[in-house]
Amino acid sequence: MKQEVIKNKEEFINVVEAYQEFFLLKHSLTCPISAAAHQQFERFSEETSVPCFILYVQESRELSGHIAEFTGIRHESPQVIQFQEGEAVWHDSHSAITKERLLEV
C-alpha cells in the first residue's frame, strides 16, 4: 500500500476520522537514522493492508507538535505511531523501526 504524506492538522484529523487503524511515520529529511527507518517503513507498507502515512518533520513542525500533544507521546524522529480507533496504541523510534517489528505489531 502506498504511503500518503500528511502536511497539516486538518489532514491528520481527516485521517483519524476516516481510518479505523493506520500507521504514521514522523520522518526527518536530514537524518541518516530516519532515512533507514523510512526504508523499513516503506518495505512494511508494501506488505500490509493497514494504511500508512508519513509526516516530514521539517515541513510540518506544527503538526508534529500537535500529534505529540494529541497522543501524549513525546516527539522523536524518526518515530512510528500505530493508531486504532483514533488513539495511539503503540509507538517506537529510531533503529527499533524495522519492517519485521512493524509486521509483528
C-alpha positions, -999 to 999 in steps of 0.1 A, spaced: 0 0 0 13 34 -9 23 59 18 5 92 18 20 124 32 1 143 59 10 180 59 -13 197 84 -36 193 113 -68 192 92 -54 163 71 -44 145 103 -79 149 118 -94 136 85 -72 105 86 -80 98 123 -117 101 115 -115 81 82 -94 51 93 -101 25 120 -64 18 121 -33 33 105 5 38 110 22 72 109 59 78 104 75 110 116 104 114 93 134 138 93 146 146 58 181 153 71 188 124 95 205 92 83 188 71 110 155 85 99 164 76 63 170 39 73 137 39 93 119 53 62 132 25 41 120 -1 66 86 17 68 83 17 30 91 -21 29 65 -26 56 39 -5 38 43 -27 7 34 -58 28 5 -46 49 -31 -37 42 -31 -12 70 -29 24 57 5 41 62 11 78 64 42 99 66 49 133 81 81 153 71 91 169 104 109 198 87 79 207 66 52 201 93 66 210 127 33 224 140 15 192 130 43 171 147 38 191 179 0 187 177 4 149 173 27 147 204 1 167 223 -29 147 209 -12 113 218 7 122 249 38 106 232 69 127 233 81 137 198 110 118 184 123 115 149 122 90 133 91 77 151 63 53 141 29 55 158 1 30 154 -34 44 158 -66 24 164 -100 40 167 -84 74 170 -60 65 197 -22 58 197 -18 22 208 19 16 200 49 35 191 87 31 186 115 51 173 150 52 158 166 19 149 138 0 165 118 8 134 121 -23 112 98 -40 87 99 -71 108 90 -53 140 61 -34 123 48 -66 109 47 -81 144 26 -52 157 
